[in-house]
Amino acid sequence: IIPRLCAIMKLGIVISQTDPETVWNAFRFGNFSINKGHSVRAFLIGKGVECVEIENKEFNVVNQINEYVENNGKIFACGTCLVSRNKEGSPICPMSTMNDLMELVEQSDRIVSF
């Protein structure tokens, strides 16, 4: 039997919530995908822009995000969503636009939404 080889994919992850387990799993999936050799970009929208502030003993979201960034995963955050919460972008999570989200969708082979 010849093993089936998977092509390298460009994955887009859209995160729109702050449930600790869900966000933890989103970044865990991103890390797993990067470790399999895929290219991953994440876009935070709506409540998702608050995910970097999640503190939860059972689901360590910050550790998953840090690992994702260390793995060269890219994160973008909706600028309008940040401003509406009196927040700013950061070097690892720049303030982005709908155009950036559209480019993520257009350039990705698959989109996964959390």
N, C-alpha and C positions, 0 to 999 in steps of 0.2 A: 504494500500500500504506500502510495506517495503522499507525504504530508501536504496539506493545502497551505500555501503561503498567503498570509494576509498582507495586502498592500498597506503602505503607510497612509494613514488618513489625516486629514485636517479636521479636528473636532472643535465645535463651538459649544460652550456651556453657558446657558443663560440662567442666572439665579435671581429669583424675584421674591424671596422670603427670608425669614430669620429663624425659622425653626432649627434649633441646634443640630438635631439628628440629620435633617435634610441637607443642610449646608455642609455638614461634616462629610456626608456621603457624596455630595457633589464634588468637593475637592479631593476626596479619597479616590473617586472615579477618575478625576483629572490626573492625579499622581499615578494611578495604575496605568492609565493610557499613555502618559509620557514614558513611563518605564517600559512599555511595550514598543516604544519607538515612534509613537504618533505625536503630531503637533497639536497643542491644545491652547485655546484662548477662551477666557471667561469674561462675560459681560454681566455686571451687576445692575439691576434695574428695580425701581420701586423700593420696597422694604429691603431688598437684597443689598443695597448700598450700605446697610447697617451691619452686615454680617461680620465685618472685621472686628466688631466690638462684642461679639457673643462670648460670654463666659459661661461654661458649663462643665461640671466635673466629669460627667459621663461621656460627653462628646467634645473633645478638645479641638474645636474649630480652628483656633489660632495656630496650633501645631500643624494641622493639615494645610492651612493657607501658607505658612512659612515653608513647609516642605515643597509645596507647589511652586512658590516663587524661586526657591533654591534649585528646583528642577527646570528652571527657565520657562515655567508656565506664565502666560501673560494675563493680566487682569485689567479690565476697563470698567469704569463706573459712569452711569448716566449723570451728566452734569446737572440737568434739571432736577433730578431726584435728590442729588446731594444738596443743591442750593435750597430746595424746599425744606430740608432738614438742618439748615445752617451748618453744613459740612463742606469740606474741601477735598479735592483729590490729593493724592500723595505720589511720591516717586514710583512706588510699586503698584499703585492703583490710580492712574491719572483720570482726571475729569474728562469725560468723553461725550460724544453726541449721538443722535440718532443715525447720522451718517456712518459713525464707527460701528454701530450695531448692524446697519445694513451691509457694510463691508464684511463683517464677521459672517453674516448669513450667506452672502454671495460667494465668499472664498472658502467656506467650510464644506466638507463632503457630507457631514452629518451635524445636526444640532440636537443637543440634549437640554431639556428645560427642567429646572428644579424649582 
